[in-house]
Amino acid sequence: MDNRYITSQGDTWDMISYKVYGNEKYVDKLIQANLHYKEVIIFSANVKLNIPEANLINESKLPPWKRGVQ
């Protein structure tokens, strides 16, 4: 499920990631979905960006062997 995000003046990749996913770590996912804007650092208003679905993982503070991850 892809969505759209319309930028506000002054938005940056990390701000957009935080707004749509609640975490700045998805910047790479956003840029990959919007390669024609990859050189933009600060957006102007009304730029339409594709927002891919993030497979948000419930991150645990437990080490992998206690989470059942191998």
Backbone bond lengths (Angstrom), bond angles and torsions (degrees), N, CA, C in turn:
res aa  C-N    CA-C-N  psi(-1)  N-CA   C-N-CA  omega(-1)  CA-C   N-CA-C  phi
1 M - - - 1.459 - - 1.519 108.90 -
2 D 1.303 117.95 109.64 1.457 121.60 176.50 1.518 109.69 -98.01
3 N 1.295 114.46 143.01 1.449 122.23 178.21 1.514 108.74 -121.83
4 R 1.290 115.55 174.50 1.459 121.83 176.59 1.518 109.11 -117.44
5 Y 1.324 114.96 148.74 1.458 122.02 173.43 1.513 106.26 -127.98
6 I 1.307 117.04 132.49 1.464 122.04 176.72 1.517 107.25 -105.11
7 T 1.325 115.62 121.39 1.456 120.78 -173.23 1.527 112.43 -70.75
8 S 1.309 112.90 155.32 1.463 122.51 169.52 1.526 106.29 -105.22
9 Q 1.308 116.93 154.02 1.464 121.19 177.47 1.527 109.27 -53.68
10 G 1.334 116.27 127.37 1.451 121.02 176.60 1.519 114.97 94.10
11 D 1.329 118.45 -4.65 1.469 120.47 176.88 1.529 109.91 -60.10
12 T 1.316 115.88 145.78 1.461 122.60 173.22 1.525 107.26 -124.19
13 W 1.325 116.39 167.25 1.463 120.09 -178.39 1.520 111.68 -56.98
14 D 1.328 116.83 -45.33 1.460 118.70 -177.84 1.522 112.28 -67.95
15 M 1.333 117.17 -34.89 1.468 120.02 176.20 1.527 110.79 -64.43
16 I 1.317 116.44 -43.19 1.466 120.72 -179.78 1.524 109.88 -64.55
17 S 1.323 116.76 -44.10 1.466 120.72 177.82 1.522 110.59 -57.32
18 Y 1.311 116.79 -44.07 1.471 120.44 -179.91 1.530 110.86 -65.88
19 K 1.341 116.50 -41.29 1.466 120.25 -179.08 1.532 112.22 -63.80
20 V 1.332 116.60 -42.97 1.465 118.66 -173.90 1.521 114.77 -91.46
21 Y 1.343 117.30 -28.31 1.462 120.57 -177.77 1.529 113.91 -113.73
22 G 1.340 116.22 -13.20 1.454 119.08 -177.71 1.516 113.30 80.26
23 N 1.357 117.01 12.68 1.453 121.43 -178.60 1.528 108.82 -158.88
24 E 1.316 116.23 139.68 1.467 120.70 -178.66 1.522 113.86 -77.11
25 K 1.318 118.10 -10.82 1.460 119.88 -172.91 1.529 114.67 -73.40
26 Y 1.306 118.84 -3.21 1.465 121.82 -178.93 1.530 113.38 -96.87
27 V 1.334 116.53 16.38 1.465 121.10 -179.92 1.524 110.76 -56.72
28 D 1.320 117.57 -45.06 1.462 120.79 -178.59 1.520 111.46 -59.54
29 K 1.316 117.16 -41.28 1.472 122.31 178.13 1.535 110.34 -61.35
30 L 1.334 116.68 -40.78 1.475 120.95 178.47 1.526 111.39 -66.07
31 I 1.323 115.86 -45.91 1.466 119.21 -178.63 1.527 110.64 -63.87
32 Q 1.326 118.21 -41.58 1.463 121.23 178.55 1.525 112.02 -61.00
33 A 1.318 117.30 -30.77 1.472 121.24 179.25 1.533 111.94 -83.49
34 N 1.327 116.73 -8.43 1.471 121.48 -176.63 1.526 110.29 -139.81
35 L 1.320 116.49 53.92 1.462 120.99 -173.28 1.525 114.36 -58.82
36 H 1.320 118.20 -28.43 1.462 120.07 179.74 1.532 111.99 -69.10
37 Y 1.336 118.90 -10.33 1.468 123.03 176.55 1.527 112.16 -112.14
38 K 1.330 118.09 12.44 1.464 120.74 -172.66 1.530 113.68 -61.40
39 E 1.307 118.26 -24.59 1.469 121.53 179.76 1.525 113.23 -85.79
40 V 1.314 117.18 -8.17 1.470 120.78 -178.22 1.521 109.63 -76.83
41 I 1.317 115.31 132.55 1.459 120.57 177.36 1.524 109.75 -102.61
42 I 1.336 115.82 -48.49 1.466 121.56 177.90 1.520 107.46 -121.65
43 F 1.331 115.72 122.62 1.463 121.05 -176.33 1.518 112.27 -82.75
44 S 1.316 113.77 149.36 1.458 119.94 168.27 1.528 107.08 -85.25
45 A 1.307 116.77 174.00 1.462 120.84 -178.66 1.527 111.03 -72.85
46 N 1.321 115.57 152.42 1.464 125.06 171.21 1.526 116.00 69.02
47 V 1.317 117.32 28.12 1.464 121.01 172.50 1.529 106.72 -87.88
48 K 1.331 115.98 128.63 1.467 120.27 -178.99 1.518 109.60 -92.71
49 L 1.335 115.39 119.53 1.458 121.27 -179.96 1.517 110.48 -113.29
50 N 1.319 115.70 146.10 1.465 121.10 172.94 1.524 107.94 -80.01
51 I 1.309 116.32 134.20 1.458 121.85 178.73 1.522 107.67 -116.60
52 P 1.347 116.77 102.40 1.463 119.24 179.85 1.518 111.03 -72.89
53 E 1.315 114.85 155.86 1.453 119.73 176.26 1.523 108.36 -68.22
54 A 1.299 115.72 131.46 1.462 119.79 177.95 1.511 108.23 -97.68
55 N 1.292 114.92 135.34 1.456 119.25 173.86 1.518 106.60 -82.91
56 L 1.310 114.02 81.89 1.456 119.48 -175.71 1.521 109.52 -70.99
57 I 1.281 114.29 121.63 1.452 120.85 -177.95 1.517 108.46 -101.77
58 N 1.312 115.55 132.68 1.453 120.05 175.78 1.519 107.29 -70.79
59 E 1.321 115.12 101.75 1.453 119.23 -175.61 1.518 110.55 -80.95
60 S 1.277 114.57 128.91 1.443 121.84 -179.78 1.512 109.54 -103.04
61 K 1.309 116.37 149.64 1.458 121.27 175.87 1.533 111.10 -84.22
62 L 1.317 116.94 -4.69 1.455 120.52 179.15 1.523 110.00 -74.46
63 P 1.320 117.82 147.96 1.464 120.09 175.74 1.526 110.41 -66.06
64 P 1.340 118.15 156.75 1.466 121.74 -175.23 1.523 114.60 -52.80
65 W 1.338 117.94 -39.44 1.462 119.64 -177.71 1.524 113.26 -68.04
66 K 1.365 116.77 -18.85 1.464 119.52 176.66 1.538 111.52 -93.04
67 R 1.348 116.54 -14.20 1.465 120.59 178.04 1.515 111.86 -92.89
68 G 1.307 117.98 -5.59 1.452 121.05 -177.63 1.513 113.18 84.71
69 V 1.325 117.17 11.74 1.459 122.00 179.09 1.518 108.30 -89.79
70 Q 1.328 115.65 136.73 1.472 118.83 179.00 1.488 111.53 -113.63
